[in-house]
Amino acid sequence: MPVMRKKYAAILFDMDGTLIDSTNAIIAHWTRFGQEHGLDPLLILATSHGRRSIDVMKIYTPEKATWENVIALEAEIPKRNAEDARELPGARRLVEAIQMVKGKWAIVTSGTKVLAQSWVKVMDLPVPGIFVTADQVENGKPDPQGYRMARQLLGIPTDAPVLVVEDAPAGVQAGIAAGCDVLGLLTTHTRDQIAKAGATFIVGDLASVEFENGDENGLEININAKSVEELLN
């Protein structure tokens, strides 16, 4: 099995589809939203993954697209649908290893702060020192603002290598635009979609990533794949 060893100053994780899978909870959320507003839930779901709720609402219900409404809506998701979320393979093992050596990592998500922190609490995952959430940035993914902000908050120089872990094309594009390597996961999209978005490496999920060693000055990981083509586009 081909293995690529890489060292990074920090690793920046998307959340949904990367660390956890809350697909069923999000489907339930947007289905409720669509039904309450006379909209087709399938249409909303086809355009919402990896995007901020406020950006989705600007399309379908622009009159309700305020942060107050978004925060109130997203606060309800873990309360109503906690049982519909699950950890993704390899996620806990990797972030716990990084946390143990005091390595630099962050979560950069299209969810609001209340949603991201609620999921971390519900799933009992390690808490990163840095959260960059939808309500902290002016522009959501595929804009690179969130990943650039995370790099800055972690004190990572602009020329230092950073890895972004993503599952959605918009997130992959954001990571590449931020000047990072991007590990694309095939948890929610096809290999073709992730490759077209520009992912540096592609694997099924974080079970294919092994923590080698590291500290606050850098993290060394092994990326495993079934074929060289899965490692290199």
C-alpha positions in Angstrom: 0.0 0.0 0.0 1.5 3.4 -1.0 2.4 5.7 1.9 3.4 9.3 1.8 5.0 10.9 4.8 4.4 14.7 5.2 5.2 17.2 7.9 3.1 20.3 8.5 3.2 23.2 10.9 -0.5 22.8 11.6 -3.6 20.8 10.4 -6.9 22.5 9.8 -10.0 20.4 9.9 -13.4 21.0 8.4 -16.0 19.5 10.7 -19.0 17.9 9.1 -18.1 15.2 6.7 -14.5 15.2 8.0 -14.6 14.7 11.8 -18.3 13.8 12.1 -21.1 12.8 9.9 -24.3 14.8 10.7 -25.8 14.2 7.3 -29.1 12.8 8.7 -29.4 15.6 11.2 -28.8 18.2 8.5 -31.3 16.5 6.2 -33.9 16.7 9.0 -33.0 20.3 9.6 -33.3 21.5 6.0 -36.4 19.4 5.5 -38.1 21.1 8.5 -36.9 24.5 7.1 -38.2 23.8 3.6 -41.6 22.6 4.9 -42.0 25.6 7.1 -41.3 28.0 4.3 -43.0 26.2 1.4 -39.7 25.2 -0.3 -38.5 21.9 -1.8 -36.1 20.4 0.8 -34.4 18.4 -2.0 -33.5 21.6 -3.8 -32.1 23.1 -0.6 -30.1 20.0 0.2 -28.6 19.9 -3.3 -27.0 23.3 -2.7 -26.3 23.4 1.0 -23.4 21.0 1.9 -20.2 22.8 2.8 -21.9 26.2 2.7 -22.9 28.5 5.5 -26.6 28.5 6.4 -26.8 32.3 6.0 -25.6 31.9 2.4 -28.2 29.2 1.7 -30.9 31.4 3.3 -29.9 34.4 1.2 -30.9 32.3 -1.8 -34.2 30.8 -0.6 -35.4 33.2 2.2 -33.4 36.4 1.9 -35.8 38.2 4.2 -34.8 35.8 7.0 -31.1 35.7 6.3 -29.8 37.3 9.6 -27.2 35.9 12.0 -29.8 36.0 14.8 -32.0 33.6 12.8 -29.2 31.4 11.7 -27.8 31.0 15.2 -31.3 30.2 16.6 -31.9 27.6 13.9 -28.5 25.9 14.2 -28.7 25.8 18.0 -31.7 23.4 17.6 -29.9 20.9 15.3 -27.9 19.0 18.0 -30.8 19.3 20.4 -33.3 17.7 18.1 -31.1 15.3 16.1 -28.1 14.4 18.3 -28.7 10.7 17.7 -28.4 11.2 13.9 -24.7 12.2 14.1 -21.7 9.8 14.2 -17.9 10.0 14.4 -16.1 9.3 11.1 -13.4 6.7 11.0 -10.0 7.7 12.2 -11.0 11.2 13.3 -10.8 10.8 17.1 -7.6 8.9 16.9 -5.9 11.6 14.8 -7.1 14.7 16.8 -6.4 13.0 20.1 -2.8 12.2 19.0 -2.3 15.8 17.9 -3.8 17.1 21.1 -1.5 14.8 23.2 1.7 16.3 21.8 0.3 19.9 21.9 0.4 20.2 18.1 -1.3 23.0 16.4 -4.7 22.3 14.9 -8.0 24.1 14.4 -11.6 23.5 13.2 -12.7 25.7 10.3 -16.4 25.1 9.6 -19.3 26.5 7.7 -21.4 26.0 10.8 -21.9 28.7 13.5 -20.0 28.7 16.7 -23.0 27.4 18.7 -23.4 24.5 16.2 -19.7 23.5 16.1 -19.2 23.7 19.8 -22.5 21.8 20.4 -21.4 18.9 18.1 -18.0 18.7 19.8 -19.7 18.5 23.2 -22.3 16.0 22.0 -19.7 13.7 20.3 -17.3 14.2 23.2 -14.4 15.1 20.8 -11.2 16.9 21.8 -11.7 20.7 21.8 -9.3 22.7 19.6 -7.8 25.9 20.8 -9.0 27.6 17.7 -12.5 27.4 16.1 -13.2 29.5 13.0 -16.9 29.5 12.4 -19.4 30.8 9.9 -20.3 33.8 12.0 -16.7 34.9 12.3 -16.0 35.4 8.6 -17.4 37.8 6.0 -17.2 35.3 3.2 -17.8 31.5 3.5 -16.1 28.7 1.6 -14.9 28.6 -1.2 -13.5 31.9 -0.1 -10.2 31.2 1.8 -10.8 33.7 4.6 -11.6 31.1 7.2 -8.4 29.0 6.6 -6.3 32.1 6.4 -7.8 33.3 9.7 -7.0 29.9 11.4 -3.4 30.1 10.2 -3.1 33.6 11.6 -4.7 32.7 14.9 -2.4 29.8 15.3 0.6 32.0 14.6 1.7 30.0 11.5 4.0 31.9 9.1 2.5 32.3 5.6 5.4 30.3 4.1 5.0 27.3 6.5 3.3 24.2 5.2 -0.2 23.7 6.5 -2.7 20.8 5.7 -6.4 21.3 5.3 -8.7 18.3 5.6 -11.9 18.6 3.7 -14.8 16.6 2.2 -16.6 19.2 0.0 -15.5 20.9 -3.2 -16.1 24.4 -1.8 -13.9 23.6 1.2 -11.1 22.0 -1.0 -11.1 25.2 -3.1 -10.9 27.3 0.0 -7.9 25.4 1.3 -6.0 25.6 -2.0 -6.8 29.3 -2.3 -5.4 29.8 1.2 -2.1 28.3 0.0 -2.4 25.0 1.9 -2.1 21.3 0.9 -5.6 19.8 0.9 -6.4 16.2 1.9 -9.7 15.4 0.3 -11.9 12.8 1.9 -14.5 10.7 0.0 -17.1 10.8 2.7 -19.7 12.9 1.0 -18.6 13.5 -2.6 -17.1 11.5 -5.4 -13.5 11.2 -6.2 -14.0 13.1 -9.4 -15.7 16.0 -7.6 -12.9 16.2 -5.0 -10.2 15.9 -7.7 -11.7 18.6 -9.9 -11.8 20.9 -6.9 -8.0 20.6 -6.7 -7.3 18.3 -3.7 -3.6 17.6 -3.2 -4.2 14.1 -1.9 -7.4 11.9 -1.8 -8.3 9.1 0.6 -11.5 7.5 1.8 -11.5 8.9 5.3 -9.1 9.7 8.2 -8.6 6.0 8.9 -6.0 6.3 6.0 -4.0 8.9 8.0 -1.6 7.9 10.7 0.0 10.3 13.2 3.8 9.6 13.2 5.2 12.2 15.7 5.2 15.9 16.4 5.0 18.7 18.9 4.0 22.4 18.9 6.6 23.0 16.1 5.2 20.6 13.6 3.2 17.4 12.9 4.4 14.4 10.9 1.8 12.2 9.4 1.6 9.2 7.1 -1.1 9.2 4.3 -2.0 5.8 3.2 -4.0 4.9 0.0 -4.9 1.8 -1.9 -3.2 3.1 -5.0 -0.7 5.9 -6.0 -3.5 7.4 -8.0 -5.5 8.0 -4.8 -2.5 9.9 -3.3 -1.6 12.0 -6.3 -4.1 13.4 -8.7 
